[in-house]
Amino acid sequence: MTTDIEPLAFAILASTPRVVRELLLRLPDDAITTPLDDGWSVKDVLAHLIDVESVAFGDRIEHILAEEHPAISSIDATARLEALGLRERSLVDLLHTLATNREAHVAWARGLTSEQLARIGDHDQAGDIAAGDIVHQIAYHDLMHLGQMQTILAQQLVAYMGNTRRFYDL
């Protein structure tokens, strides 16, 4: 049994792979590999979505369900991109991985009971977090990083906008 907000979280989680695919698939390679000031490119953000999903569903929620109040550690996102070789994978491969993993994780998470979603783990920075909190957090995380991808792409357009840049607070 799900709470009232979980349909929103599940709808966002289920649609993210399609939204990302539609946004990125036809773009020139340099548009997806050019980093913004923080050093991350659109492709890096996509790789990060894949990594965090595996951490959230594969590590955190599974540990919360299997153990009583387990300890949950923070991650170093940039170091993980390097260590897991995600930056070297092709865009098509990353898009496929996101779609495949997400479909399986959403189907699995939809089957969790309210008692399972209420189970708690102890995150080293956030404190007590429930399995259901993580489902909602990953949906929020998706939206936040979709915005980041759009910002990276928009920044690549600014130099070519001429005086129309005056329409925006750039």
VMD Tcl script that builds the backbone (N, CA, C; Angstrom):
set m [mol new atoms 510]
animate dup $m
set s [atomselect $m all]
$s set {name element resname resid chain x y z} {
  {N N MET 1 A 0.846 -1.185 0.000}
  {CA C MET 1 A 0.000 0.000 0.000}
  {C C MET 1 A 0.885 1.240 0.000}
  {N N THR 2 A 0.632 2.153 -0.910}
  {CA C THR 2 A 1.474 3.341 -1.031}
  {C C THR 2 A 0.780 4.551 -0.429}
  {N N THR 3 A 1.565 5.566 -0.103}
  {CA C THR 3 A 0.999 6.819 0.388}
  {C C THR 3 A 0.547 7.657 -0.792}
  {N N ASP 4 A -0.106 8.777 -0.529}
  {CA C ASP 4 A -0.640 9.623 -1.594}
  {C C ASP 4 A 0.440 10.190 -2.510}
  {N N ILE 5 A 1.612 10.486 -1.994}
  {CA C ILE 5 A 2.647 11.128 -2.804}
  {C C ILE 5 A 3.431 10.117 -3.634}
  {N N GLU 6 A 3.478 8.862 -3.241}
  {CA C GLU 6 A 4.291 7.901 -3.966}
  {C C GLU 6 A 3.929 7.783 -5.442}
  {N N PRO 7 A 2.644 7.919 -5.852}
  {CA C PRO 7 A 2.387 7.905 -7.304}
  {C C PRO 7 A 3.162 8.996 -8.042}
  {N N LEU 8 A 3.329 10.151 -7.445}
  {CA C LEU 8 A 4.128 11.214 -8.064}
  {C C LEU 8 A 5.580 10.768 -8.188}
  {N N ALA 9 A 6.144 10.238 -7.120}
  {CA C ALA 9 A 7.536 9.784 -7.145}
  {C C ALA 9 A 7.724 8.694 -8.192}
  {N N PHE 10 A 6.829 7.719 -8.215}
  {CA C PHE 10 A 6.960 6.632 -9.182}
  {C C PHE 10 A 6.782 7.120 -10.618}
  {N N ALA 11 A 5.890 8.076 -10.844}
  {CA C ALA 11 A 5.697 8.620 -12.192}
  {C C ALA 11 A 6.959 9.333 -12.667}
  {N N ILE 12 A 7.581 10.095 -11.785}
  {CA C ILE 12 A 8.833 10.785 -12.143}
  {C C ILE 12 A 9.933 9.766 -12.408}
  {N N LEU 13 A 10.070 8.800 -11.505}
  {CA C LEU 13 A 11.107 7.785 -11.674}
  {C C LEU 13 A 10.933 7.016 -12.985}
  {N N ALA 14 A 9.704 6.667 -13.319}
  {CA C ALA 14 A 9.446 5.896 -14.537}
  {C C ALA 14 A 9.677 6.720 -15.798}
  {N N SER 15 A 9.433 8.022 -15.743}
  {CA C SER 15 A 9.551 8.841 -16.953}
  {C C SER 15 A 10.960 9.378 -17.199}
  {N N THR 16 A 11.795 9.420 -16.197}
  {CA C THR 16 A 13.129 10.011 -16.355}
  {C C THR 16 A 13.942 9.409 -17.500}
  {N N PRO 17 A 14.024 8.087 -17.649}
  {CA C PRO 17 A 14.829 7.565 -18.763}
  {C C PRO 17 A 14.346 8.049 -20.133}
  {N N ARG 18 A 13.044 8.132 -20.330}
  {CA C ARG 18 A 12.501 8.598 -21.609}
  {C C ARG 18 A 12.805 10.074 -21.818}
  {N N VAL 19 A 12.646 10.886 -20.774}
  {CA C VAL 19 A 12.918 12.316 -20.869}
  {C C VAL 19 A 14.392 12.550 -21.206}
  {N N VAL 20 A 15.274 11.869 -20.529}
  {CA C VAL 20 A 16.712 12.025 -20.768}
  {C C VAL 20 A 17.069 11.567 -22.178}
  {N N ARG 21 A 16.513 10.444 -22.592}
  {CA C ARG 21 A 16.786 9.940 -23.945}
  {C C ARG 21 A 16.344 10.956 -24.994}
  {N N GLU 22 A 15.140 11.485 -24.852}
  {CA C GLU 22 A 14.628 12.459 -25.820}
  {C C GLU 22 A 15.473 13.733 -25.842}
  {N N LEU 23 A 15.960 14.142 -24.686}
  {CA C LEU 23 A 16.772 15.352 -24.607}
  {C C LEU 23 A 18.145 15.158 -25.248}
  {N N LEU 24 A 18.750 14.004 -25.041}
  {CA C LEU 24 A 20.167 13.844 -25.377}
  {C C LEU 24 A 20.479 13.096 -26.660}
  {N N LEU 25 A 19.640 12.206 -27.086}
  {CA C LEU 25 A 20.027 11.247 -28.116}
  {C C LEU 25 A 20.437 11.889 -29.437}
  {N N ARG 26 A 19.851 12.997 -29.812}
  {CA C ARG 26 A 20.158 13.601 -31.116}
  {C C ARG 26 A 21.153 14.763 -31.031}
  {N N LEU 27 A 21.695 15.001 -29.864}
  {CA C LEU 27 A 22.633 16.108 -29.703}
  {C C LEU 27 A 24.019 15.737 -30.220}
  {N N PRO 28 A 24.768 16.749 -30.678}
  {CA C PRO 28 A 26.160 16.474 -31.077}
  {C C PRO 28 A 26.969 15.989 -29.873}
  {N N ASP 29 A 27.938 15.137 -30.147}
  {CA C ASP 29 A 28.747 14.544 -29.090}
  {C C ASP 29 A 29.398 15.596 -28.199}
  {N N ASP 30 A 29.920 16.680 -28.788}
  {CA C ASP 30 A 30.595 17.688 -27.962}
  {C C ASP 30 A 29.612 18.393 -27.028}
  {N N ALA 31 A 28.344 18.460 -27.377}
  {CA C ALA 31 A 27.363 19.093 -26.491}
  {C C ALA 31 A 27.149 18.275 -25.223}
  {N N ILE 32 A 27.265 16.966 -25.321}
  {CA C ILE 32 A 27.046 16.134 -24.128}
  {C C ILE 32 A 28.326 15.870 -23.348}
  {N N THR 33 A 29.471 16.144 -23.954}
  {CA C THR 33 A 30.740 15.879 -23.258}
  {C C THR 33 A 31.436 17.144 -22.760}
  {N N THR 34 A 30.916 18.328 -23.107}
  {CA C THR 34 A 31.511 19.583 -22.650}
  {C C THR 34 A 31.113 19.837 -21.201}
  {N N PRO 35 A 32.102 19.961 -20.310}
  {CA C PRO 35 A 31.765 20.197 -18.903}
  {C C PRO 35 A 31.413 21.661 -18.623}
  {N N LEU 36 A 30.603 21.866 -17.601}
  {CA C LEU 36 A 30.318 23.199 -17.097}
  {C C LEU 36 A 31.390 23.533 -16.063}
  {N N ASP 37 A 31.263 24.649 -15.414}
  {CA C ASP 37 A 32.283 25.115 -14.458}
  {C C ASP 37 A 32.604 24.106 -13.361}
  {N N ASP 38 A 31.614 23.303 -12.956}
  {CA C ASP 38 A 31.859 22.348 -11.879}
  {C C ASP 38 A 32.607 21.104 -12.359}
  {N N GLY 39 A 32.899 21.032 -13.662}
  {CA C GLY 39 A 33.660 19.921 -14.202}
  {C C GLY 39 A 32.824 18.767 -14.709}
  {N N TRP 40 A 31.513 18.836 -14.551}
  {CA C TRP 40 A 30.651 17.757 -15.008}
  {C C TRP 40 A 30.007 18.114 -16.332}
  {N N SER 41 A 29.967 17.150 -17.229}
  {CA C SER 41 A 29.271 17.286 -18.499}
  {C C SER 41 A 27.872 16.680 -18.365}
  {N N VAL 42 A 27.058 16.845 -19.385}
  {CA C VAL 42 A 25.737 16.220 -19.402}
  {C C VAL 42 A 25.884 14.699 -19.293}
  {N N LYS 43 A 26.851 14.152 -19.988}
  {CA C LYS 43 A 27.086 12.707 -19.936}
  {C C LYS 43 A 27.493 12.262 -18.531}
  {N N ASP 44 A 28.282 13.079 -17.845}
  {CA C ASP 44 A 28.647 12.769 -16.456}
  {C C ASP 44 A 27.414 12.744 -15.560}
  {N N VAL 45 A 26.513 13.681 -15.781}
  {CA C VAL 45 A 25.288 13.728 -14.975}
  {C C VAL 45 A 24.465 12.466 -15.215}
  {N N LEU 46 A 24.353 12.042 -16.465}
  {CA C LEU 46 A 23.641 10.801 -16.781}
  {C C LEU 46 A 24.303 9.609 -16.087}
  {N N ALA 47 A 25.607 9.534 -16.149}
  {CA C ALA 47 A 26.335 8.448 -15.480}
  {C C ALA 47 A 26.081 8.483 -13.973}
  {N N HIS 48 A 26.034 9.671 -13.413}
  {CA C HIS 48 A 25.756 9.832 -11.983}
  {C C HIS 48 A 24.355 9.323 -11.633}
  {N N LEU 49 A 23.376 9.603 -12.475}
  {CA C LEU 49 A 22.015 9.099 -12.224}
  {C C LEU 49 A 22.018 7.571 -12.131}
  {N N ILE 50 A 22.766 6.930 -13.009}
  {CA C ILE 50 A 22.855 5.470 -12.997}
  {C C ILE 50 A 23.512 4.979 -11.718}
  {N N ASP 51 A 24.601 5.617 -11.339}
  {CA C ASP 51 A 25.318 5.206 -10.133}
  {C C ASP 51 A 24.470 5.391 -8.879}
  {N N VAL 52 A 23.873 6.552 -8.743}
  {CA C VAL 52 A 23.087 6.830 -7.532}
  {C C VAL 52 A 21.889 5.896 -7.439}
  {N N GLU 53 A 21.309 5.572 -8.581}
  {CA C GLU 53 A 20.192 4.629 -8.557}
  {C C GLU 53 A 20.628 3.278 -8.001}
  {N N SER 54 A 21.794 2.805 -8.434}
  {CA C SER 54 A 22.269 1.519 -7.928}
  {C C SER 54 A 22.557 1.587 -6.433}
  {N N VAL 55 A 23.047 2.724 -5.980}
  {CA C VAL 55 A 23.298 2.907 -4.543}
  {C C VAL 55 A 21.977 2.946 -3.781}
  {N N ALA 56 A 21.019 3.722 -4.279}
  {CA C ALA 56 A 19.750 3.908 -3.567}
  {C C ALA 56 A 18.951 2.613 -3.469}
  {N N PHE 57 A 18.741 1.978 -4.614}
  {CA C PHE 57 A 17.897 0.784 -4.623}
  {C C PHE 57 A 18.687 -0.472 -4.290}
  {N N GLY 58 A 19.874 -0.596 -4.869}
  {CA C GLY 58 A 20.660 -1.807 -4.694}
  {C C GLY 58 A 21.369 -1.912 -3.373}
  {N N ASP 59 A 21.753 -0.794 -2.806}
  {CA C ASP 59 A 22.475 -0.822 -1.533}
  {C C ASP 59 A 21.590 -0.364 -0.377}
  {N N ARG 60 A 21.155 0.866 -0.438}
  {CA C ARG 60 A 20.478 1.460 0.719}
  {C C ARG 60 A 19.144 0.817 1.051}
  {N N ILE 61 A 18.225 0.773 0.110}
  {CA C ILE 61 A 16.906 0.208 0.432}
  {C C ILE 61 A 17.030 -1.275 0.762}
  {N N GLU 62 A 17.823 -2.007 0.001}
  {CA C GLU 62 A 17.982 -3.435 0.299}
  {C C GLU 62 A 18.565 -3.666 1.693}
  {N N HIS 63 A 19.527 -2.826 2.099}
  {CA C HIS 63 A 20.085 -2.964 3.453}
  {C C HIS 63 A 19.037 -2.626 4.510}
  {N N ILE 64 A 18.265 -1.601 4.252}
  {CA C ILE 64 A 17.219 -1.221 5.210}
  {C C ILE 64 A 16.206 -2.356 5.371}
  {N N LEU 65 A 15.888 -3.031 4.282}
  {CA C LEU 65 A 14.925 -4.126 4.351}
  {C C LEU 65 A 15.517 -5.372 4.998}
  {N N ALA 66 A 16.810 -5.585 4.828}
  {CA C ALA 66 A 17.443 -6.815 5.307}
  {C C ALA 66 A 17.966 -6.727 6.734}
  {N N GLU 67 A 18.263 -5.514 7.194}
  {CA C GLU 67 A 18.899 -5.355 8.506}
  {C C GLU 67 A 18.064 -4.429 9.386}
  {N N GLU 68 A 18.285 -4.535 10.666}
  {CA C GLU 68 A 17.608 -3.656 11.615}
  {C C GLU 68 A 18.427 -2.389 11.800}
  {N N HIS 69 A 17.898 -1.252 11.335}
  {CA C HIS 69 A 18.516 0.069 11.477}
  {C C HIS 69 A 19.977 0.079 11.023}
  {N N PRO 70 A 20.234 -0.294 9.761}
  {CA C PRO 70 A 21.622 -0.367 9.288}
  {C C PRO 70 A 22.262 1.006 9.121}
  {N N ALA 71 A 23.579 1.016 9.209}
  {CA C ALA 71 A 24.351 2.228 8.926}
  {C C ALA 71 A 24.416 2.409 7.415}
  {N N ILE 72 A 24.233 3.656 6.975}
  {CA C ILE 72 A 24.263 3.988 5.557}
  {C C ILE 72 A 25.295 5.096 5.363}
  {N N SER 73 A 26.238 4.877 4.459}
  {CA C SER 73 A 27.329 5.824 4.256}
  {C C SER 73 A 27.077 6.724 3.051}
  {N N SER 74 A 27.610 7.932 3.127}
  {CA C SER 74 A 27.594 8.859 1.999}
  {C C SER 74 A 28.535 8.341 0.921}
  {N N ILE 75 A 28.400 8.903 -0.287}
  {CA C ILE 75 A 29.284 8.509 -1.381}
  {C C ILE 75 A 30.024 9.732 -1.906}
  {N N ASP 76 A 31.148 9.496 -2.553}
  {CA C ASP 76 A 31.885 10.527 -3.283}
  {C C ASP 76 A 31.518 10.332 -4.749}
  {N N ALA 77 A 30.576 11.127 -5.233}
  {CA C ALA 77 A 30.002 10.920 -6.565}
  {C C ALA 77 A 31.041 10.973 -7.675}
  {N N THR 78 A 31.921 11.952 -7.654}
  {CA C THR 78 A 32.914 12.092 -8.721}
  {C C THR 78 A 33.902 10.932 -8.703}
  {N N ALA 79 A 34.348 10.549 -7.538}
  {CA C ALA 79 A 35.290 9.431 -7.431}
  {C C ALA 79 A 34.652 8.143 -7.942}
  {N N ARG 80 A 33.366 7.963 -7.674}
  {CA C ARG 80 A 32.673 6.758 -8.132}
  {C C ARG 80 A 32.551 6.731 -9.657}
  {N N LEU 81 A 32.324 7.887 -10.278}
  {CA C LEU 81 A 32.248 7.916 -11.742}
  {C C LEU 81 A 33.545 7.394 -12.353}
  {N N GLU 82 A 34.656 7.801 -11.770}
  {CA C GLU 82 A 35.965 7.352 -12.249}
  {C C GLU 82 A 36.185 5.872 -11.943}
  {N N ALA 83 A 35.957 5.497 -10.690}
  {CA C ALA 83 A 36.239 4.127 -10.257}
  {C C ALA 83 A 35.394 3.089 -10.990}
  {N N LEU 84 A 34.151 3.427 -11.301}
  {CA C LEU 84 A 33.261 2.487 -11.967}
  {C C LEU 84 A 33.372 2.530 -13.493}
  {N N GLY 85 A 34.185 3.450 -14.017}
  {CA C GLY 85 A 34.367 3.555 -15.458}
  {C C GLY 85 A 33.153 4.090 -16.199}
  {N N LEU 86 A 32.266 4.769 -15.493}
  {CA C LEU 86 A 31.045 5.264 -16.123}
  {C C LEU 86 A 31.305 6.369 -17.137}
  {N N ARG 87 A 32.344 7.150 -16.930}
  {CA C ARG 87 A 32.650 8.248 -17.858}
  {C C ARG 87 A 33.108 7.746 -19.226}
  {N N GLU 88 A 33.624 6.543 -19.296}
  {CA C GLU 88 A 34.129 6.007 -20.555}
  {C C GLU 88 A 33.041 5.346 -21.399}
  {N N ARG 89 A 31.899 5.072 -20.829}
  {CA C ARG 89 A 30.838 4.377 -21.565}
  {C C ARG 89 A 30.163 5.308 -22.566}
  {N N SER 90 A 29.614 4.738 -23.616}
  {CA C SER 90 A 28.956 5.541 -24.658}
  {C C SER 90 A 27.607 6.070 -24.164}
  {N N LEU 91 A 27.154 7.129 -24.800}
  {CA C LEU 91 A 25.857 7.695 -24.464}
  {C C LEU 91 A 24.755 6.659 -24.644}
  {N N VAL 92 A 24.763 5.952 -25.749}
  {CA C VAL 92 A 23.728 4.949 -26.016}
  {C C VAL 92 A 23.728 3.875 -24.931}
  {N N ASP 93 A 24.901 3.441 -24.518}
  {CA C ASP 93 A 25.011 2.427 -23.457}
  {C C ASP 93 A 24.466 2.972 -22.132}
  {N N LEU 94 A 24.818 4.207 -21.807}
  {CA C LEU 94 A 24.325 4.806 -20.559}
  {C C LEU 94 A 22.806 4.959 -20.585}
  {N N LEU 95 A 22.263 5.405 -21.707}
  {CA C LEU 95 A 20.807 5.547 -21.824}
  {C C LEU 95 A 20.111 4.202 -21.671}
  {N N HIS 96 A 20.667 3.179 -22.278}
  {CA C HIS 96 A 20.095 1.837 -22.179}
  {C C HIS 96 A 20.153 1.326 -20.738}
  {N N THR 97 A 21.288 1.537 -20.084}
  {CA C THR 97 A 21.453 1.094 -18.697}
  {C C THR 97 A 20.457 1.795 -17.776}
  {N N LEU 98 A 20.309 3.108 -17.942}
  {CA C LEU 98 A 19.350 3.837 -17.116}
  {C C LEU 98 A 17.939 3.287 -17.316}
  {N N ALA 99 A 17.536 3.094 -18.567}
  {CA C ALA 99 A 16.184 2.606 -18.848}
  {C C ALA 99 A 15.954 1.207 -18.270}
  {N N THR 100 A 16.908 0.325 -18.480}
  {CA C THR 100 A 16.774 -1.056 -18.016}
  {C C THR 100 A 16.756 -1.135 -16.493}
  {N N ASN 101 A 17.717 -0.470 -15.858}
  {CA C ASN 101 A 17.788 -0.496 -14.388}
  {C C ASN 101 A 16.567 0.154 -13.768}
  {N N ARG 102 A 16.163 1.283 -14.328}
  {CA C ARG 102 A 15.046 2.024 -13.745}
  {C C ARG 102 A 13.746 1.227 -13.828}
  {N N GLU 103 A 13.514 0.587 -14.956}
  {CA C GLU 103 A 12.295 -0.210 -15.098}
  {C C GLU 103 A 12.238 -1.298 -14.019}
  {N N ALA 104 A 13.352 -1.979 -13.819}
  {CA C ALA 104 A 13.406 -3.039 -12.805}
  {C C ALA 104 A 13.250 -2.475 -11.396}
  {N N HIS 105 A 13.921 -1.372 -11.097}
  {CA C HIS 105 A 13.852 -0.805 -9.750}
  {C C HIS 105 A 12.466 -0.259 -9.429}
  {N N VAL 106 A 11.828 0.404 -10.388}
  {CA C VAL 106 A 10.481 0.941 -10.140}
  {C C VAL 106 A 9.497 -0.205 -9.909}
  {N N ALA 107 A 9.583 -1.240 -10.732}
  {CA C ALA 107 A 8.684 -2.394 -10.556}
  {C C ALA 107 A 8.892 -3.017 -9.175}
  {N N TRP 108 A 10.138 -3.163 -8.774}
  {CA C TRP 108 A 10.450 -3.747 -7.465}
  {C C TRP 108 A 9.943 -2.850 -6.336}
  {N N ALA 109 A 10.226 -1.559 -6.414}
  {CA C ALA 109 A 9.846 -0.629 -5.340}
  {C C ALA 109 A 8.333 -0.486 -5.229}
  {N N ARG 110 A 7.617 -0.544 -6.354}
  {CA C ARG 110 A 6.146 -0.480 -6.304}
  {C C ARG 110 A 5.559 -1.652 -5.519}
  {N N GLY 111 A 6.280 -2.740 -5.469}
  {CA C GLY 111 A 5.807 -3.920 -4.753}
  {C C GLY 111 A 6.092 -3.917 -3.262}
  {N N LEU 112 A 6.811 -2.912 -2.779}
  {CA C LEU 112 A 7.119 -2.850 -1.346}
  {C C LEU 112 A 5.866 -2.472 -0.558}
  {N N THR 113 A 5.725 -3.070 0.596}
  {CA C THR 113 A 4.588 -2.756 1.462}
  {C C THR 113 A 4.848 -1.461 2.224}
  {N N SER 114 A 3.782 -0.903 2.803}
  {CA C SER 114 A 3.987 0.314 3.602}
  {C C SER 114 A 4.879 0.039 4.800}
  {N N GLU 115 A 4.841 -1.175 5.325}
  {CA C GLU 115 A 5.727 -1.525 6.441}
  {C C GLU 115 A 7.183 -1.539 5.984}
  {N N GLN 116 A 7.435 -2.058 4.795}
  {CA C GLN 116 A 8.801 -2.064 4.260}
  {C C GLN 116 A 9.275 -0.642 3.970}
  {N N LEU 117 A 8.416 0.170 3.383}
  {CA C LEU 117 A 8.785 1.556 3.070}
  {C C LEU 117 A 9.048 2.373 4.334}
  {N N ALA 118 A 8.476 1.958 5.450}
  {CA C ALA 118 A 8.658 2.677 6.716}
  {C C ALA 118 A 9.917 2.243 7.467}
  {N N ARG 119 A 10.568 1.183 7.033}
  {CA C ARG 119 A 11.783 0.723 7.718}
  {C C ARG 119 A 12.867 1.795 7.628}
  {N N ILE 120 A 13.709 1.857 8.659}
  {CA C ILE 120 A 14.652 2.955 8.852}
  {C C ILE 120 A 16.102 2.473 8.798}
  {N N GLY 121 A 16.946 3.332 8.213}
  {CA C GLY 121 A 18.393 3.177 8.287}
  {C C GLY 121 A 18.985 4.459 8.841}
  {N N ASP 122 A 20.235 4.408 9.250}
  {CA C ASP 122 A 20.914 5.562 9.847}
  {C C ASP 122 A 21.990 6.075 8.892}
  {N N HIS 123 A 21.678 7.160 8.179}
  {CA C HIS 123 A 22.623 7.752 7.233}
  {C C HIS 123 A 23.640 8.590 7.989}
  {N N ASP 124 A 24.912 8.498 7.591}
  {CA C ASP 124 A 25.985 9.173 8.322}
  {C C ASP 124 A 25.859 10.693 8.330}
  {N N GLN 125 A 25.130 11.293 7.403}
  {CA C GLN 125 A 24.942 12.745 7.394}
  {C C GLN 125 A 23.499 13.159 7.672}
  {N N ALA 126 A 22.543 12.406 7.159}
  {CA C ALA 126 A 21.132 12.807 7.277}
  {C C ALA 126 A 20.458 12.261 8.527}
  {N N GLY 127 A 21.045 11.247 9.148}
  {CA C GLY 127 A 20.396 10.623 10.300}
  {C C GLY 127 A 19.414 9.557 9.833}
  {N N ASP 128 A 18.323 9.390 10.562}
  {CA C ASP 128 A 17.354 8.354 10.230}
  {C C ASP 128 A 16.642 8.658 8.917}
  {N N ILE 129 A 16.661 7.678 8.013}
  {CA C ILE 129 A 15.926 7.791 6.757}
  {C C ILE 129 A 15.193 6.470 6.508}
  {N N ALA 130 A 13.972 6.600 6.008}
  {CA C ALA 130 A 13.165 5.426 5.707}
  {C C ALA 130 A 13.362 5.017 4.255}
  {N N ALA 131 A 13.054 3.771 3.956}
  {CA C ALA 131 A 13.127 3.290 2.576}
  {C C ALA 131 A 12.251 4.153 1.672}
  {N N GLY 132 A 11.069 4.523 2.131}
  {CA C GLY 132 A 10.182 5.381 1.352}
  {C C GLY 132 A 10.765 6.765 1.117}
  {N N ASP 133 A 11.535 7.253 2.082}
  {CA C ASP 133 A 12.208 8.547 1.902}
  {C C ASP 133 A 13.158 8.484 0.706}
  {N N ILE 134 A 13.834 7.360 0.565}
  {CA C ILE 134 A 14.808 7.210 -0.514}
  {C C ILE 134 A 14.105 7.194 -1.872}
  {N N VAL 135 A 12.957 6.530 -1.950}
  {CA C VAL 135 A 12.200 6.525 -3.205}
  {C C VAL 135 A 11.879 7.960 -3.619}
  {N N HIS 136 A 11.401 8.748 -2.674}
  {CA C HIS 136 A 11.065 10.145 -2.964}
  {C C HIS 136 A 12.306 10.979 -3.262}
  {N N GLN 137 A 13.377 10.715 -2.545}
  {CA C GLN 137 A 14.612 11.461 -2.750}
  {C C GLN 137 A 15.188 11.200 -4.135}
  {N N ILE 138 A 15.106 9.984 -4.624}
  {CA C ILE 138 A 15.634 9.682 -5.953}
  {C C ILE 138 A 14.801 10.368 -7.032}
  {N N ALA 139 A 13.490 10.457 -6.846}
  {CA C ALA 139 A 12.652 11.203 -7.799}
  {C C ALA 139 A 13.056 12.675 -7.796}
  {N N TYR 140 A 13.257 13.257 -6.620}
  {CA C TYR 140 A 13.721 14.644 -6.522}
  {C C TYR 140 A 15.092 14.790 -7.172}
  {N N HIS 141 A 15.970 13.847 -6.892}
  {CA C HIS 141 A 17.327 13.825 -7.438}
  {C C HIS 141 A 17.285 13.829 -8.967}
  {N N ASP 142 A 16.388 13.021 -9.544}
  {CA C ASP 142 A 16.228 13.014 -11.002}
  {C C ASP 142 A 15.895 14.409 -11.520}
  {N N LEU 143 A 14.889 15.031 -10.912}
  {CA C LEU 143 A 14.458 16.355 -11.375}
  {C C LEU 143 A 15.571 17.384 -11.230}
  {N N MET 144 A 16.286 17.337 -10.124}
  {CA C MET 144 A 17.382 18.270 -9.902}
  {C C MET 144 A 18.443 18.119 -10.995}
  {N N HIS 145 A 18.783 16.882 -11.330}
  {CA C HIS 145 A 19.820 16.664 -12.336}
  {C C HIS 145 A 19.318 16.872 -13.763}
  {N N LEU 146 A 18.031 16.714 -14.009}
  {CA C LEU 146 A 17.496 17.109 -15.315}
  {C C LEU 146 A 17.692 18.610 -15.503}
  {N N GLY 147 A 17.455 19.371 -14.442}
  {CA C GLY 147 A 17.713 20.813 -14.480}
  {C C GLY 147 A 19.177 21.119 -14.709}
  {N N GLN 148 A 20.051 20.352 -14.096}
  {CA C GLN 148 A 21.486 20.547 -14.285}
  {C C GLN 148 A 21.872 20.286 -15.742}
  {N N MET 149 A 21.329 19.224 -16.331}
  {CA C MET 149 A 21.612 18.934 -17.741}
  {C C MET 149 A 21.152 20.094 -18.624}
  {N N GLN 150 A 19.983 20.624 -18.353}
  {CA C GLN 150 A 19.463 21.737 -19.138}
  {C C GLN 150 A 20.340 22.974 -18.988}
  {N N THR 151 A 20.833 23.220 -17.775}
  {CA C THR 151 A 21.717 24.358 -17.540}
  {C C THR 151 A 23.013 24.213 -18.318}
  {N N ILE 152 A 23.596 23.039 -18.310}
  {CA C ILE 152 A 24.844 22.805 -19.044}
  {C C ILE 152 A 24.629 23.048 -20.540}
  {N N LEU 153 A 23.532 22.532 -21.071}
  {CA C LEU 153 A 23.239 22.721 -22.493}
  {C C LEU 153 A 22.933 24.182 -22.809}
  {N N ALA 154 A 22.161 24.840 -21.941}
  {CA C ALA 154 A 21.808 26.252 -22.175}
  {C C ALA 154 A 23.053 27.125 -22.179}
  {N N GLN 155 A 24.006 26.858 -21.301}
  {CA C GLN 155 A 25.240 27.645 -21.247}
  {C C GLN 155 A 26.012 27.567 -22.564}
  {N N GLN 156 A 25.878 26.471 -23.280}
  {CA C GLN 156 A 26.573 26.319 -24.558}
  {C C GLN 156 A 25.926 27.156 -25.664}
  {N N LEU 157 A 24.716 27.621 -25.436}
  {CA C LEU 157 A 23.998 28.421 -26.435}
  {C C LEU 157 A 24.201 29.924 -26.262}
  {N N VAL 158 A 24.540 30.352 -25.064}
  {CA C VAL 158 A 24.591 31.774 -24.717}
  {C C VAL 158 A 25.492 32.584 -25.656}
  {N N ALA 159 A 26.655 32.085 -25.978}
  {CA C ALA 159 A 27.599 32.837 -26.819}
  {C C ALA 159 A 27.054 33.115 -28.218}
  {N N TYR 160 A 26.051 32.402 -28.634}
  {CA C TYR 160 A 25.512 32.533 -29.993}
  {C C TYR 160 A 24.156 33.243 -30.034}
  {N N MET 161 A 23.745 33.825 -28.936}
  {CA C MET 161 A 22.420 34.434 -28.855}
  {C C MET 161 A 22.396 35.899 -29.262}
  {N N GLY 162 A 23.540 36.507 -29.453}
  {CA C GLY 162 A 23.575 37.917 -29.827}
  {C C GLY 162 A 22.850 38.768 -28.788}
  {N N ASN 163 A 22.188 39.820 -29.265}
  {CA C ASN 163 A 21.491 40.728 -28.355}
  {C C ASN 163 A 20.256 40.117 -27.690}
  {N N THR 164 A 19.816 38.965 -28.176}
  {CA C THR 164 A 18.671 38.323 -27.508}
  {C C THR 164 A 19.027 37.868 -26.097}
  {N N ARG 165 A 20.321 37.899 -25.785}
  {CA C ARG 165 A 20.753 37.585 -24.414}
  {C C ARG 165 A 20.150 38.569 -23.425}
  {N N ARG 166 A 19.794 39.764 -23.883}
  {CA C ARG 166 A 19.229 40.782 -23.009}
  {C C ARG 166 A 17.871 40.380 -22.450}
  {N N PHE 167 A 17.239 39.398 -23.047}
  {CA C PHE 167 A 15.951 38.913 -22.549}
  {C C PHE 167 A 16.109 38.096 -21.255}
  {N N TYR 168 A 17.325 37.734 -20.924}
  {CA C TYR 168 A 17.595 36.833 -19.812}
  {C C TYR 168 A 18.588 37.447 -18.828}
  {N N ASP 169 A 18.549 36.998 -17.627}
  {CA C ASP 169 A 19.486 37.428 -16.596}
  {C C ASP 169 A 20.707 36.526 -16.660}
  {N N LEU 170 A 21.611 36.836 -17.604}
  {CA C LEU 170 A 22.790 35.972 -17.819}
  {C C LEU 170 A 24.041 36.580 -17.257}
}
mol reanalyze $m
mol bondsrecalc $m
mol representation Tube
mol addrep $m
